[in-house]
């Protein structure tokens, strides 16, 4: 049984709402009350972190309800194991966060936001690992090279994208990320990929499509986009500024 025992209004409502959304069984008590006999984990606030020495305690911050509930559910189910983040790379990577065998969070965000999301998910975990699929070479290289202070493994993602039936459109990348998280990969610290002529041309074409004046960026900027140094929008802005400077001179 999960017990919420806190006098912090924000922590209480954040944790209780999160537990209700998950359909989890729980009860609430005042921090000074006796705990029910069936208590397996207590969720409380920082000021009561040491108030329950005989039971597993999860300390929740006002803005950390989801993470605290993830930990509490994992403890209540007896599912140990470290946090594993699986990533299906691409322009909008699918990201799945597992605690043991349970999926506790899933995201699909633009590539430029993916590293921040991953770093937030592993920030307080013990010995986490991030497993990145080896497809989408340029995007996977950007993720590998930008992630810091966490073990990263490169996974053969062959066969990780499941068949999607009716009504499941848009779920493929996240489901692939779950499968990637469950596969051991090769530890990797950096991944240097030289973009092909076709990949550079694809970046130029995408830049032209997004340009209000139908402008293409040059190869130098396309290479910086390929390396993850710039987004296409930033490359277009730099290209526009450079063109404007030339016209003024």
C-alpha positions as a printed NumPy array, in Angstrom:
array([[  0.   ,   0.   ,   0.   ],
       [  1.232,   3.486,  -0.884],
       [  0.666,   6.036,   1.865],
       [  0.842,   9.783,   1.296],
       [  1.875,  11.534,   4.514],
       [  2.647,  15.209,   4.095],
       [  1.666,  18.599,   5.465],
       [  2.876,  20.343,   2.306],
       [ -0.196,  21.441,   0.336],
       [  1.53 ,  21.436,  -3.069],
       [  3.175,  18.064,  -2.538],
       [ -0.09 ,  16.544,  -1.31 ],
       [ -2.172,  17.642,  -4.269],
       [  0.52 ,  16.912,  -6.835],
       [  1.123,  13.367,  -5.567],
       [ -2.54 ,  12.536,  -4.959],
       [ -3.595,  13.748,  -8.41 ],
       [ -0.767,  11.79 , -10.041],
       [ -1.729,   8.606,  -8.174],
       [ -5.379,   9.023,  -9.151],
       [ -4.451,   9.492, -12.806],
       [ -2.466,   6.233, -12.656],
       [ -5.372,   4.37 , -11.041],
       [ -3.117,   3.422,  -8.111],
       [ -4.372,   2.223,  -4.73 ],
       [ -3.26 ,   4.531,  -1.907],
       [ -4.336,   6.202,   1.292],
       [ -3.425,   9.432,   3.063],
       [ -2.556,  10.164,   6.678],
       [ -1.237,  13.077,   8.667],
       [  2.57 ,  12.917,   9.128],
       [  2.145,  12.358,  12.903],
       [ -0.425,   9.56 ,  12.548],
       [  0.356,   5.859,  12.737],
       [  0.87 ,   4.14 ,   9.403],
       [ -1.49 ,   1.35 ,   8.276],
       [ -0.068,  -2.151,   8.779],
       [ -0.1  ,  -2.843,   5.034],
       [  2.103,   0.19 ,   4.231],
       [  4.909,  -0.64 ,   1.778],
       [  6.052,   2.869,   0.863],
       [  5.445,   6.376,   2.185],
       [  5.46 ,   9.48 ,   0.003],
       [  6.209,  12.595,   2.011],
       [  7.85 ,  16.017,   1.825],
       [ 11.407,  17.097,   2.62 ],
       [ 10.593,  18.187,   6.166],
       [  9.392,  14.664,   7.067],
       [ 12.073,  12.74 ,   5.178],
       [ 13.333,  11.04 ,   8.363],
       [  9.977,  10.568,  10.068],
       [  9.37 ,   6.997,   8.871],
       [ 12.543,   4.99 ,   9.593],
       [ 10.854,   1.58 ,   9.434],
       [  9.421,   1.846,   5.92 ],
       [ 10.676,   2.826,   2.479],
       [ 10.247,   6.572,   2.066],
       [ 10.009,   8.594,  -1.133],
       [ 10.543,  12.334,  -0.76 ],
       [  8.539,  14.444,  -3.216],
       [  9.258,  18.021,  -4.18 ],
       [  6.371,  20.35 ,  -5.111],
       [  7.415,  20.146,  -8.768],
       [  8.459,  16.489,  -8.676],
       [  5.209,  14.615,  -8.191],
       [  5.475,  12.381, -11.257],
       [  8.973,  11.212, -10.464],
       [  8.066,  10.509,  -6.836],
       [  5.02 ,   8.491,  -7.882],
       [  7.121,   6.563, -10.414],
       [  9.476,   5.559,  -7.599],
       [  6.655,   4.745,  -5.196],
       [  4.851,   2.511,  -7.709],
       [  8.053,   0.681,  -8.553],
       [  8.758,   0.07 ,  -4.859],
       [  5.192,  -1.027,  -4.122],
       [  5.306,  -3.57 ,  -6.944],
       [  8.677,  -4.875,  -5.798],
       [ 10.272,  -4.062,  -9.138],
       [ 13.895,  -3.142,  -8.623],
       [ 16.468,  -2.314, -11.238],
       [ 17.91 ,   0.874, -12.544],
       [ 16.328,   3.525, -14.674],
       [ 16.716,   2.796, -18.386],
       [ 15.881,   5.357, -21.05 ],
       [ 15.289,   4.077, -24.561],
       [ 15.503,   6.486, -27.494],
       [ 14.314,   5.974, -31.052],
       [ 16.274,   8.757, -32.801],
       [ 14.904,  10.993, -35.522],
       [ 13.743,  14.556, -36.067],
       [ 11.273,  13.973, -33.175],
       [ 12.792,  11.142, -31.121],
       [ 10.583,   8.749, -29.219],
       [ 11.744,   8.469, -25.589],
       [ 10.656,   5.789, -23.105],
       [ 11.672,   5.684, -19.428],
       [ 11.645,   2.3  , -17.696],
       [ 12.013,   1.496, -14.011],
       [ 12.868,  -2.172, -14.033],
       [ 10.43 ,  -3.65 , -16.555],
       [  7.755,  -1.003, -16.078],
       [  7.373,   1.94 , -18.447],
       [  6.963,   4.98 , -16.195],
       [  7.135,   7.809, -18.739],
       [  7.115,   8.417, -22.472],
       [  7.829,  11.448, -24.63 ],
       [  8.136,  12.526, -28.236],
       [  9.838,  15.885, -28.601],
       [ 11.862,  17.782, -31.221],
       [ 15.499,  16.711, -31.436],
       [ 16.645,  20.033, -29.972],
       [ 14.71 ,  19.282, -26.738],
       [ 15.505,  15.572, -26.43 ],
       [ 18.788,  15.828, -24.509],
       [ 17.224,  18.08 , -21.856],
       [ 14.313,  15.653, -21.409],
       [ 16.661,  12.686, -21.057],
       [ 18.958,  14.489, -18.618],
       [ 15.986,  15.424, -16.44 ],
       [ 14.787,  11.813, -16.347],
       [ 18.154,  10.403, -15.259],
       [ 19.185,  13.273, -12.972],
       [ 18.234,  11.59 ,  -9.68 ],
       [ 18.411,   7.946, -10.758],
       [ 20.967,   5.467,  -9.465],
       [ 23.288,   4.144, -12.203],
       [ 20.937,   4.969, -15.104],
       [ 21.619,   3.971, -18.686],
       [ 20.468,   5.57 , -21.924],
       [ 20.042,   3.228, -24.892],
       [ 19.904,   4.902, -28.293],
       [ 18.944,   3.195, -31.536],
       [ 21.625,   3.192, -34.221],
       [ 19.307,   4.329, -37.014],
       [ 18.89 ,   7.965, -38.147],
       [ 22.664,   8.305, -38.06 ],
       [ 22.938,  12.072, -37.796],
       [ 20.307,  12.454, -35.083],
       [ 21.602,   9.523, -33.025],
       [ 25.123,  10.976, -33.215],
       [ 23.835,  14.32 , -31.942],
       [ 22.221,  12.619, -28.949],
       [ 25.285,  10.49 , -28.149],
       [ 27.632,  13.455, -28.328],
       [ 25.454,  15.842, -26.319],
       [ 24.561,  13.552, -23.402],
       [ 26.842,  14.034, -20.39 ],
       [ 27.482,  12.2  , -17.12 ],
       [ 25.404,   9.144, -18.006],
       [ 26.161,   5.723, -19.461],
       [ 25.099,   5.607, -23.114],
       [ 24.719,   2.438, -25.191],
       [ 24.192,   2.237, -28.943],
       [ 21.604,  -0.411, -29.792],
       [ 20.926,  -2.275, -33.028],
       [ 17.365,  -1.086, -33.584],
       [ 16.535,  -3.623, -36.303],
       [ 13.011,  -4.912, -35.737],
       [ 12.205,  -2.588, -32.825],
       [  9.374,  -0.732, -34.586],
       [  6.168,  -2.727, -34.031],
       [  3.209,  -3.167, -36.345],
       [  0.693,  -0.411, -35.657],
       [ -2.966,  -1.295, -35.878],
       [ -5.952,   0.973, -36.372],
       [ -6.008,   3.954, -34.045],
       [ -2.347,   3.733, -33.034],
       [ -0.934,   6.26 , -35.47 ],
       [  1.893,   8.301, -34.   ],
       [  2.811,   5.71 , -31.351],
       [  5.482,   3.915, -33.368],
       [  8.507,   5.924, -32.268],
       [  7.625,   5.671, -28.576],
       [  6.913,   1.928, -28.778],
       [ 10.202,   1.454, -30.62 ],
       [ 11.918,   3.372, -27.798],
       [ 10.444,   0.905, -25.282],
       [ 11.873,  -2.016, -27.277],
       [ 15.246,  -0.268, -27.6  ],
       [ 15.353,   0.25 , -23.816],
       [ 15.033,  -3.519, -23.339],
       [ 17.997,  -4.377, -25.58 ],
       [ 21.596,  -4.24 , -24.402],
       [ 23.882,  -2.192, -26.615],
       [ 27.518,  -1.262, -26.982],
       [ 28.809,   1.444, -24.609],
       [ 29.693,   4.589, -26.554],
       [ 30.982,   8.048, -25.627],
       [ 31.13 ,   9.784, -29.013],
       [ 29.846,   9.033, -32.479],
       [ 31.306,  10.919, -35.408],
       [ 29.376,  10.627, -38.658],
       [ 30.298,  12.381, -41.894],
       [ 27.032,  13.401, -43.565],
       [ 26.523,  12.094, -47.074],
       [ 25.802,  14.347, -50.034],
       [ 22.219,  13.088, -49.976],
       [ 21.786,  13.93 , -46.3  ],
       [ 23.155,  17.433, -46.812],
       [ 20.823,  17.935, -49.782],
       [ 17.864,  16.781, -47.692],
       [ 18.741,  19.387, -45.042],
       [ 18.999,  22.082, -47.724],
       [ 15.638,  21.037, -49.15 ],
       [ 13.984,  21.158, -45.734],
       [ 15.485,  24.609, -45.163],
       [ 14.102,  25.829, -48.489],
       [ 10.639,  24.501, -47.576],
       [ 10.691,  26.43 , -44.286],
       [ 12.134,  29.627, -45.7  ],
       [  9.642,  32.418, -46.293],
       [ 11.657,  33.512, -49.332],
       [ 12.356,  29.978, -50.642],
       [ 16.057,  30.336, -49.815],
       [ 18.413,  27.388, -49.477],
       [ 21.209,  27.406, -46.926],
       [ 24.769,  26.756, -48.044],
       [ 26.732,  23.555, -47.39 ],
       [ 28.623,  25.016, -44.425],
       [ 25.372,  25.689, -42.581],
       [ 23.904,  22.374, -43.708],
       [ 26.881,  20.595, -42.133],
       [ 26.338,  22.454, -38.862],
       [ 22.684,  21.371, -38.895],
       [ 23.782,  17.79 , -39.578],
       [ 26.165,  17.953, -36.618],
       [ 23.397,  19.207, -34.332],
       [ 25.062,  22.594, -33.81 ],
       [ 22.118,  24.459, -35.341],
       [ 18.449,  23.855, -35.959],
       [ 17.167,  24.552, -39.457],
       [ 15.488,  27.721, -38.183],
       [ 18.779,  28.932, -36.668],
       [ 20.633,  28.122, -39.892],
       [ 18.074,  30.083, -41.908],
       [ 18.432,  33.054, -39.553],
       [ 22.225,  32.94 , -39.824],
       [ 21.998,  32.635, -43.592],
       [ 19.571,  35.557, -43.755],
       [ 21.773,  37.73 , -41.529],
       [ 24.817,  36.919, -43.639],
       [ 22.972,  37.761, -46.842],
       [ 21.71 ,  41.019, -45.359],
       [ 25.258,  41.965, -44.309],
       [ 26.533,  41.32 , -47.806],
       [ 23.783,  43.44 , -49.371],
       [ 24.578,  46.354, -47.044],
       [ 28.254,  46.408, -47.939]])
